[in-house]
């Protein structure tokens, strides 16, 4: 038996989910780089590094606001750190407020005159209350 076989692996094996994410990312890298053959190991190594780095970062807290406009329901996520003090519950559920849309963003005018910027993550049919 060689010493290398007895040495613990300093890099823990990825979980099944991570392995699948790495495989998918390696395929994305392959396609993005023009489907050049012969770079499988490089693509895999890059994908593994990216996925493991992403999975070691703390999850970001996602917060959302639901706005109903003309029978449609828009769900917009916003970043609490850049929301200028917006707190959930600032709007009464039946209160009308100005809203504007720009691409995938929704801007909700707050009572203090500032806008809450959100990214629209879902659009659906508003449910009756």
C-alpha positions as CSV (number, residue, x, y, z in Angstrom):
1,X,0.0,0.0,0.0
2,X,1.4,3.4,-0.9
3,X,1.4,6.5,1.2
4,X,-0.8,8.3,-1.3
5,X,-3.6,5.9,-0.7
6,X,-3.4,6.4,3.1
7,X,-3.4,10.2,2.8
8,X,-6.8,11.8,3.4
9,X,-8.2,13.8,0.5
10,X,-7.8,17.5,1.3
11,X,-10.7,18.2,-1.2
12,X,-13.9,16.7,0.0
13,X,-15.9,14.9,-2.7
14,X,-18.8,17.0,-4.0
15,X,-22.3,15.9,-3.1
16,X,-24.5,14.3,-5.8
17,X,-26.3,17.7,-6.3
18,X,-23.0,19.5,-6.6
19,X,-21.6,16.9,-9.0
20,X,-24.7,17.4,-11.2
21,X,-24.3,21.2,-11.0
22,X,-20.6,20.9,-11.9
23,X,-21.4,18.7,-14.8
24,X,-24.0,21.2,-16.0
25,X,-21.6,24.1,-15.6
26,X,-18.9,22.3,-17.5
27,X,-21.2,21.8,-20.3
28,X,-22.2,25.5,-20.3
29,X,-18.5,26.4,-20.4
30,X,-17.9,24.0,-23.3
31,X,-20.8,25.5,-25.3
32,X,-19.8,29.1,-24.4
33,X,-16.2,28.4,-25.5
34,X,-17.4,27.3,-29.0
35,X,-17.7,23.5,-28.4
36,X,-13.9,23.1,-28.7
37,X,-13.0,19.4,-28.0
38,X,-10.1,18.3,-25.9
39,X,-10.7,20.7,-23.0
40,X,-12.9,18.5,-20.9
41,X,-10.6,18.5,-17.8
42,X,-10.1,22.3,-18.0
43,X,-13.8,22.9,-18.3
44,X,-14.5,20.5,-15.5
45,X,-11.9,22.1,-13.2
46,X,-13.3,25.6,-13.9
47,X,-16.8,24.4,-13.3
48,X,-15.9,22.7,-10.1
49,X,-14.1,25.8,-8.8
50,X,-17.1,28.0,-9.6
51,X,-19.7,25.7,-8.1
52,X,-17.7,25.0,-4.9
53,X,-17.0,28.7,-4.5
54,X,-20.7,29.6,-5.0
55,X,-21.8,26.9,-2.5
56,X,-19.4,28.1,0.2
57,X,-20.9,31.6,0.1
58,X,-23.7,32.3,2.6
59,X,-27.2,32.4,0.9
60,X,-28.5,35.8,0.1
61,X,-31.7,36.8,1.8
62,X,-34.4,37.3,-0.7
63,X,-37.4,39.5,0.0
64,X,-40.3,40.2,-2.2
65,X,-43.3,42.4,-2.7
66,X,-46.6,41.5,-4.4
67,X,-48.4,44.1,-6.5
68,X,-51.7,43.7,-8.3
69,X,-52.3,45.7,-11.4
70,X,-55.4,45.3,-13.7
71,X,-56.0,41.7,-12.8
72,X,-52.3,40.7,-12.9
73,X,-50.1,39.9,-9.9
74,X,-46.4,40.9,-10.1
75,X,-43.9,39.5,-7.6
76,X,-40.8,41.6,-7.3
77,X,-37.7,40.7,-5.3
78,X,-35.7,43.5,-3.7
79,X,-32.4,43.7,-1.9
80,X,-33.1,44.8,1.7
81,X,-29.6,46.4,2.0
82,X,-30.3,48.8,-0.9
83,X,-34.0,49.4,-0.2
84,X,-33.5,52.8,1.6
85,X,-35.2,51.5,4.8
86,X,-38.2,49.8,3.2
87,X,-39.8,47.3,5.6
88,X,-42.6,44.8,4.7
89,X,-45.9,46.1,5.8
90,X,-45.2,49.7,4.8
91,X,-48.0,49.5,2.3
92,X,-51.5,48.6,3.4
93,X,-52.8,45.7,1.3
94,X,-55.7,47.7,-0.2
95,X,-53.8,51.0,-0.7
96,X,-53.3,52.2,-4.2
97,X,-49.7,53.3,-5.1
98,X,-47.9,54.4,-8.2
99,X,-46.0,51.6,-10.0
100,X,-43.8,51.8,-13.1
101,X,-42.2,49.0,-15.1
102,X,-39.0,49.1,-17.0
103,X,-38.0,45.8,-18.6
104,X,-37.8,43.2,-15.9
105,X,-37.8,45.8,-13.1
106,X,-40.8,47.2,-11.2
107,X,-40.5,50.4,-9.3
108,X,-43.0,51.1,-6.5
109,X,-43.4,54.6,-5.2
110,X,-43.3,54.6,-1.4
111,X,-45.2,57.0,0.9
112,X,-41.9,58.9,1.6
113,X,-41.6,59.6,-2.2
114,X,-38.7,57.2,-2.8
115,X,-39.0,54.2,-5.1
116,X,-38.5,50.6,-4.1
117,X,-36.7,48.9,-7.0
118,X,-37.5,45.3,-7.6
119,X,-36.7,42.6,-10.2
120,X,-39.9,40.9,-11.4
121,X,-39.6,37.2,-10.7
122,X,-43.2,36.1,-11.4
123,X,-46.2,37.4,-13.2
124,X,-49.6,35.7,-12.7
125,X,-53.3,36.2,-12.4
126,X,-54.3,38.1,-9.3
127,X,-56.4,36.0,-6.9
128,X,-59.6,37.5,-5.6
129,X,-59.5,38.4,-1.9
